[in-house]
């Protein structure tokens, strides 16, 4: 359950009726205040919330119920000592979050130890069958029917009370149809005691026992994986959620057995009293833990020794505070970071190449990703508009997330070794989420704008967590209907290319050697048309011979008029006349002009020359190839293994961007040397021995940002055989090249 930060909640009591309190905390540790600011604790002996006093750093009951006058001398907003809070947090966590495996340490849910996810059984793909049990207490009962809850959980067109969808449809949308989550709804189960009794006494075993017996449940029906384990149990109790003790909405483990089938994860939350109370927010949040093992992406403030809380992703993700939007009826989507970890995204678009990109709102199957040289640290970009599941967000625009699967949303410091698992780069630069100012405001997302929006020199910055430049640069954000168009990297080179030189050098008189002046063109392209501007000062231009040389070695004589009597040359030449032989030439390389004075007497100098070139229109295309050789990598054998992929984008295709993905099973990746060879024979090292170190298996993408050496392949011919070579340079550990792929962006000239 995401944390509460001062929300007013109706809390049940054993005696004296319900009471409104402000609550600060979560299921592991919470503090309660009256509406006028006095701290209270629940006194079991009295059965009511009573004013709290401090004793030895602990908040204890004064014995005076909260509806009476506060005790004399008691101050408002009392809080327990940090050490007391930390101890209580650890005790609650140990009780409520049993270890998945023996000897596993207690790690809070903000740190995903399994490649960014929580450890444990994951059910984020496939047809999953859950059990939902409705619960009534002796003193609190719900008027919501089983059929209404069934609709909220399962119907394709559920929108009662303004809910966005059913729980099932929410997960189908988020997973792009990869997770189909159905629930069988039974109940209500009737409990024999008052609701307040179950604050300190778990109702889970009692409820499941009754449901299995009274409704003749075959628990194997909820074992979609045929593993003898129930997929998921949702326990929804009568009345509003009680944010206290065992009734605090939560996701836990309960191991029970019924005819050889074991229960495992369950979630528990308040259902409400009437149909108008129905909402999917908390149910979707807790199932994010239960099914997908998503971590909370907000800060508990109890593990990093400074006790400082922050809001993490705030309202921008369901696993932070997004389940509260529209009173839980229109919860925020899962962040793209979590959708990607679950394998729900189908199209991963690399943002590492310069150019324009389009972010479509609500395109949950597409991931816009900027890779850094660290496999665990990267950036994600998405379009958030105030519609659909984003309708109730506090901001709209381009969202940029800084991700690190080894981070933790417990760490608000933003330092190299203590930083969020996923942080939103807040466009206003204020870091309100980290500083617990708010859970989102209008300045958080990047609005349409000209110029640079975020880079290594802006605030917020796109630097790595260690303050080095990541290379991420976003500029020129445009609104195109519901889409956002933005530019990555440096501006794309225009088709118009202008180069010039002003050498102002003397031309030797009557000397065939003459003078040369050179201009180097870095950009690639093919000449569609060109003009040359030439300025030469000379007493008798008829003495001169001027020749222009292209990078290909071809040359054209632009001036050779022996009878010319004009003193100077100030002229323009084009591909409509003397420069015509240079049409279709590649522009990249050295261009130079040579001026020779072939007769005696008059002297002069080359003052200025320039080329105004229009390049042929090109289109960016992508050539892709994939191979799944399943080749065993010989242990400590220099020859290693290699596998090739043939690409056929066309003879004129020149490489503009290279992306290589590898999937290698290996017990110690640090032993491996991985190289890529181009059709031209250029060999690039993708991974050096020991570069990654103590890691099992490698599923990684290499590109020009993470491997600058790949830039050596730019403007090489894309056509031909690309070869991956993998060598194990150390003894003992072995592995297999499961699969690899290569993707080339290239320019292909086309005729109009």
N, C-alpha and C positions, 0 to 999 in steps of 0.2 A: 504494500500500500504506500502510495506517495505521502510525503510528510504534510502535516498541517502546521500552519504558521500563524496562529491567532484567529482562525475561523471560529465562528460561534456555532457550537454543536449542542443539540439536545441530548443530555446524558441521563440514563436511567439510574434510579436508586432503589434499594430494597424497601426503604421507608420514605415517606414524604413526597412521592411523586417525582416527575422528571425535573431537571434543572438545566438552565442554559449556561454553558461555560465556554471560555476561550481555550483552545488546545494548541500546544506547541510541541511537536514531536512526531513520533511514529510508533509502530508496534513494539519497538525495542526499548524506547525510552520516551516519555512524554511528561509535560508539565501542564497543570490545569489552573486557570484563573477565573474568578468571577468576572462579570461584565464591568465592574468598576475597578478591576486590577489586583485583587487579593489572591494569592496563591492558595489552592485548596488541595487536599488529598482525600481519597476515599477511605473512610473509617469502617472497616468490616464489622466491628462490634456494634456500631451505631446504625450501620446500613445507609449512611448518607455521606455526601461530600462535606468535609469540615475544613474550617480555616487552618492553614498550616503555620507552623513555627519551625525555626531552625534549631537543631540540636546536634552538635558534633558534625556539622556539615550536611546533615540529613533533614529533609522536610518530613515532619511528623504531625499527626493530627492534634489539634488543640482541644478536640472534643466538642467544639462549638459548630453546629451546622451552618452552612453557607447562607441560609436565609435569615440568620440572626445578625445582630450587630457584631462587627469584627472585634476580637480581643484588644484590649487597650495596649498600645505600644507596638502592635504588629505593623510592619511596613508592607507596602504594596510590592508586587513583582519579585517576591523572594525566589531565589534559585539555589539549588544544591551545589556543593563544591564540585569542581571539575572531576576530581578523582572519584567522588561518589557517583557522579553521573556515568563515568566510564565503566566503573565496576558493575553498576546496574545494567548498563547496556550489554556488557559481556555476559552477565548472568542470563539475561533475557534471550540473548542470541544463542547461547549454548543450549538453553532449554527449548527454544522454539525452532531452531535451525539445526537439527542433528546432522552429523557428518555424513556425507555421501559414501565415503569409503573409510576404512579404519585408518587411524593416525592422520587424517586430513585436518589441518589446522583450521581454526575458526576465521573465516574471511568474510567480511561484510559484502552485501550484495552490490556494492558499487564497483567491485573489482572482478572482472571476468577472467578467471584463470585459464579457461579453455579457449584460447585464441579469441579472447574478448567476451566470450559467453561464460555463464556460470557452469560449474561442473554438474554432472548428473545426466539423467535420461532426457533426451531431446526428442520432441515430437513435432517439429516445425514443418514437416512435409508429409503428404499422404492423407488418407481418410482416417480421421481420429474420432473416437467415440467416447464422449464424456457422460458422466452421471450427475444430474443436478437434483439436489434434495431440498425441499422446502421445509421450514421448521417453524412451529408455533411454541411459545412459552405458556406457562400457566396463566400469566398475567398480561401478556402481550401477544395478540394474534393479528394476522394479516387478512385483509379482505381481497387480496389479489388472488385470482384463480390460477390453477395449474395451467390452464390453456393460455392465459396471458403470458405466463413465464415461458411456456413452450414457444410461443410466437417470438418473444424477445430473444430467446436463445437460437432459434432455428429458421424462422420464416425468411423467405427471399425478399419479401416486400414489407417488412416491419418498419413502421415509422410512427407508432403510437406516441402521443405526447411530445412530438417533435424530435424523437430519437432519429439519428441519422440512418440506422440500419439495425439489423439483428447482430448478435455476437458472431454468428456464423458468417454473415455477409461481410462484416468488418474484416475478419481474417482472410476471407477469400480475396477481397480487394487488396489488402496489404501484401498478400503472398502471391499475387497475380495468379490465383487459382491453384497454387501448389499445396495449400493447406485447406482441407475441407473438414470443418469441425462441427459435428452433430452432437446434440445432447438429448438424452432421455430424461424427462422431468417427472419426478415422483413426489408424493407428499400431499399435504403437509404432515410431517412427523410431529406428534404432540409430546412435548417435554413436561415432566411432572412438577418442575420448580419454577420460581419466578426468574425473570431474565437476569436480575442482578446476581443471582447465585452463580451464573456461568461466567461472570467476569473473572473469577478466580478458580473456576473448575471447568476444564475443557469439556465441551459437549460432543466432540467429534466421534469418539468411539460409540457413544450411546446412540447418536443419530444414525450412523451407518448400520449399526446392529439392527435397529428398529426397521430401517428402510429395507434391508435385505430380507428380514423375516416377514414383515407386514405386506410387502409388495412382491414377494416371491421372486426376488432378483437373481438372475444368473449372472454373476460377476464376470464370467468369460465374455459376455456380450460387450464389455468395455475394455477388452484386451485386443486392440486392433493389430498389435505387433506379434500376437501369439507367443508372448513371452511369460505368461502367467502373472502379468502386472496390469492393474487397472490404469487406463490412460490418464484420467483426470476426474476429480470429484469437486463439484461446486456445491457448497452449503450456503443457502440463502435464508437467513433467519428473519422472523417477523419484526416489523418496526424499522426505524432508521438505524444506520450503523452506529454501534456504540464504540467510541474510541477509548476503550479502557480494557486492560488485561486481555483475556482470551477471546473477547468479542471484538477486539480491534481488527478491522478487515486485513486479512493477511493470506499468504501462501506458505504452507508448511508441509511437513512429511508426517504421515501416520501409517505405521506398518501393521495392518490387520490381515487376517487370512480367512477366506471363505471358500471351502471346497477346493483348496489348492491354488486359489487365485489371491494374490496379495494386493493390498492397496498401497499407494505410494504418495504422490503429491495430491494435496487438496487445497482449495481456497475457501475462505469464509468471509461473508459480508452481509450487511443488512439488506433486506429486500424492499422494505417500505411497508406502509399500511394500506395504501390504496393504489389504484392503477396509475394515478398521476405521479406516483413516486418512482415508477420504473425507469431505470437508466442503465446504459451499457458500460459506462466509463470505467468504474472500478472492476467490474467483472472482466473486461478486456485487459486491463492492466495486470491483474493478478494471474490471468491465464498467460500473459506474456512471460511471467516467471515459470509458471507451471508447465506449459507446453514447450516453449522455445528456449527457456533458461536465459532470458534476457536479464541483464543486471539493471538495478535502479540507476538512473543517470541524474541523481541528485545527491547531495552531501548529507550524511548522517551527523557529521561533526563529532564523532566519538572514537575514531581510530587513528587519527593523525597527530595525536598528542596536544593539539592546540585547541581542541573542542570548538573550533570555528565552523559554523555551518555556511553553506552557500546553496544556491538554487539550481546548480547544474544547468540543464537545458530548459528549466522552467516550463512554460506552457507549450514549448515547441516540440515536445515528444511525449507520447503516452507513458513512457517509463520514467518520466520526471513528474511534472504536475499537469500534463495534458489531459488526464482523465477527468479533471474538474470542469473543463470548458463546457459552457451551456448547461451547467448543473449536471454534468456527466452524460448528457444526451448526444453531444457532438464531440467526442473525444478527439484529440489530435492524432495524427498518424504516428506510427513508429518512425523514428528518424531513419534516414537512408543508411546510416551506419549499421543499425540493427537489422534492417531488411537485407542488407548485403551479407552480414554474418550468418543469417539464416538461409542464405542461398536463394532468396526470392527474386533477386534482380536477374534479368535475362540478357540485357544488353549493357555492357560496361564500356562507356565512352571515355577514352583517355583525353585529358585536358592538357597534356604536356606539350603538344604541338601548338605553335602560334596560329591564330586564326579566329574566325567567328564561330560561336557555338550557340545553340538554342536550347533553353530549358523550358520544358512544357509543364504546366501545372498538372498535378495529379497523375503523372506518368510514372507509376510506381514500379514498372518493370525495367526502367532505364536508370542507370547510375552514372553520374558525371564525376569522374575521379581524377585527381591530380596526384601522381606518385612522387614520393621523395626518394632519396637514396637509401632510406631505412624501410625495410619491408613492413614494419609495424606502424609507421607514421605516415599519414597521408591527409589529403584534404578532399572534401566532398562538397558539391554545389547542387542546390535545387531551387526551384521556383515555388514560393509560397504566396498564394493569392487568397483573399478573403472569400472563399467559396468552397463548397464541398466540406471535407473534414477540416479545412483551414478557416472556415467561415468566422470562427470566434477568436482567432489569434489576435494578439495585441498589435501586430505589425504585418506588413506585406512587402514583398520584394524578393531579392536574391539572397538566399541563405548560404553562408559559407561556413563549413564545419572543419575544425582541426581535430583529427582523429589519431588515437594511439591505442592499439589493443593492449598495450602494457601499462596504460595509465589507469587512473581511478577517479571517479567523480567525487571521491572523498577528499581529493587534493585540489583545493582552490588556489594554491600558491602560484601556479603557472610557471614553475621553474623547470630546469632540465630534468630533474629526478622526481619532482612532485607536480603533476599536472593532470587535468581531466582526461578521462578516456575519450570523451567527445565534448568539445567546447564549441560554442557558437561565437564566431567573430562578430561582435556587436558593432554595427556600422557607426554608431555614435562614439565609439571608443571609450565609453564610460565603465564598461565591465560591471554593470549592475547585477548580472546574474552571479558572478563570482563574489561580489561584495554584499550579496543578500539585500540589495536595495529593493528589487522587485523581481517578479517571475516573468517579466517581459514587458516592453513598452514600444511605442511607435517608432523609436529610433534604432531598433535592433537589426533590421534587415536593409539591404542595399537597394535604394530606389534608383530608377532610371537617371543616368547622369553621363555627362561627357567627361573624358579624361580618365585618369587612373582612380579606381575605387579602392583597391587594396593591393599592396605590394610589400616588399621588405622595408620600405621607408615610410609607410603610412601608419596611422593609428585608427583602427587596429592594424597590427602587422601580420604578414604572412610568413614570418620567419619560423624556422624549426623551434622546438621547445628549448634547444640549446643556444638560441639566438643567432644561429647561422642562417644564411639566405636559402630558403627552400626553392626559390625560382618562381613561385606562384605570383602572377600578376594579372589582375582583372581590370579591364577598363571599358569605357563606352557602352554602358548598359542601356539598352533600348527596350521599350514596351511595345510589343507587336501583338495587339489583341490580348489574349490570355497568356501569351508566351513572353519570355524575356530573352533577348539576344545580347550576348556580351562577347568581348574580345579577350582572348588569352594571349599572354606573352607580348612581344613587341608587335607594332602594327604590321599587317601583312603588306608586302611590297606591292605597290601599284603596277599596273601594266605599263605606265609611262615611266621611262627611265632617262634621267638627264645627268650626263657626266661632263666635266669640263676641266681644262688645265690652262694656266696662264704662265708659261715658262719664261717668257721675255728673254730668250736666249739668242745670241748672235749667230748668223748663218755664215760659215766660212766662204770667202769669195773664190769662185772657180775651183771648187773642191768636190769631187764626186762622193766623198764621205758624207758631207752634209751634216744635219743635226737630226736627232730623234727625240721625241718626247712620248712618254708612256702613261697610260691610264689603265688601272686594273679594275675590272668589274667582278664583284663577288656573286651577285645574284644570277640565277639561271633563267633561261628563257630563250625563245626563238624570235628573231626579228620579223615583224610584220611590215614595218616601214621605219625609215630613219632619215634624219637631216644632220648635216655636218656644217658647223659654222667655223669659218677660218679667217683669222686676221694676221696679216704679215706686213711689216713695214719694209719697203725696199725702193731704191732709186729707179730701178728698171725691172718691173715684174716679169718681163719677157725672158729674163735670165733664169727663172725659177722652174723647178720641177717638184711637185708635191704629190705624195703617195700615202694612202691610208691602208694599214695592215690590220686584219681581223685576227682574233685568237686562233682561228683555224689555219692561219698562214696565208690565206688568200688576200690579195691586195688589189686596190683600184687606184688608178691615176686620177686625181681630182683636179690637177692644174698642170698644164704643159703647153703654154702658149708663147712660142718663141717670138712671135711678131707683136706681142702685146706691148704697148708703150706707156701704160698706166704705171705710176710710181708704186702703188700699194695693191695688196689683195684684201678685200673686205667682202666676202661672198658666202652664199649658202648653196649647198649641194644636197641632193636627196636621192632616195631610191627610185624616184620617178625618172631619173636620168643617170648620171655617172655612177651612183652607188647601187644601182640595180643588182649587180652580181652578189651583193651581200644579203639579199633577201633569203630568208629561211636559215640563216647562219645562227649558231648558238652564240649568245651574247657573253657568256661567262669567259673570263680570262683577260689576257693582256691585249689592249688596243694601243697602237702607236702610229704616229704620223712622222714621216720623214720628208725634210725639205732640203733640196740641193740647189746651189747656185752654180750654173754650168758655164758662165761667161765672166770675163774680167771686168774690172772697173767699179761697178756699183755693188754696194753692200746693204745688208738689212738684218732683220731679226724676226723670229717667230714669237709673236706677242700672245696670241690666245687661240684656242680651238676647243670645240665642244661637240658632243654627240647628243641628239635628242631622239630617243628610240622608243617606238611603240612595240611592245611585245605581243606576240600572238596570244589570243585568249586561250586559257587552259582550264581544265577542270581537275579538281582533286579527286582521285580515285583511290580505292583501297584494293590491294591484292592480299588475299588470306590463304593460309595453308595450315593444315594440322596433320600430325602423325601420331599414332599410338603404337609404337614399336614393341613395348614391353620388353626392352632389352636389359638383360642382367649386366650390371657394371662390374667388371672383374676387379677383385680386391688387389690393390697395390700393383697394378699393371700399367706401365707407361702408355701403352697403346690406347687404352680405354675403349670406349665405344662411340660410334658416330651414326647419325641418321640424317637423311636429306629430304628436303621438300622442294619440289619444282614449282616455281611461280611463272606465269605467262601473262604479265600485264601488257606486253607489247614492246617492240624493240626501242621505241622512243621514250619509254617510261623511265623517269629519273627519281630516285629515292628522296623523299622529303621527311619521312619519319619512320622509325623502326620500333616495333613492339614485339618482344619475344616472351612467351609464357612457357614455363616448364613445370612438370609434375613428376617429382622424383621421390621414390621411397628409399630412405637410407637411414641407418641407425645413428650416423654422426655426419651431418652435412658439412662440417668443417674440413672433412677429408677431400672434398670435391673441388675440381677445377673444371669450369664450364666455358667453352669458347664457341663463337659463331663465325663461320666463314662465308663470305659473299661470293656470288658468281664470278666476280673479278679477282678473287683470291685474297681479298683483305680479311685479316683475322682479328677478331675483337674478343677480349676477355670479358665475359659476363660476370663470372664469380671466381675470385681467387681462393686458393686454399687458406682456410682459417678465417676467412672474412666474416662468416656468420658464427662459427664456433659451435658450442654445445647445443645442437638442435637436431631433433629427429624429423626427417622428411622435409621436402621443399616444394611448396606450391607458390610460385613467385612470378611476378612480371618485371621484366627488364625493359627500360626505355631510355631515351636520351637524357632525361633528368636524373635518373638513378645511376645511369652508366654513361657519362659524357663521352667515353670512347666511341659510342655508337654514332656520334656526329661525324666520324671519319667516313661513314658510309653514305653521307648525304651527297646527292647528285651523281652517285654511281648508278649504273644501269640496274633496274630492278629485275629484269628478265633473267631467268636461269635457276641454277641449283643452289639453294641455301643449306648449309650443313651445320648441325649442332654436334659438338664433340664434348664428351664427359669422361673425365679421368678421376679415378680414386687414387690419391697420392699417399695413403697411409694404410697400415695393416689392420686386420681384425674385422672392422665393420664393412658391411657390404650393402648393396642396394640395387635398384632397378629404375631405368628410365621408362616411366609409364607412358608419358605422352609429352608432346611439346607443340607449340604453334608459333607461327610468325605472321605478323600483319604489317604491311608496308603501305604508307600513304605515298602517292607518287603523282607527279604532274604528267598528264598525257595531252599532247597537242592535238587539237581536232580542227578540222577545216570547217569554215562557216558555209 
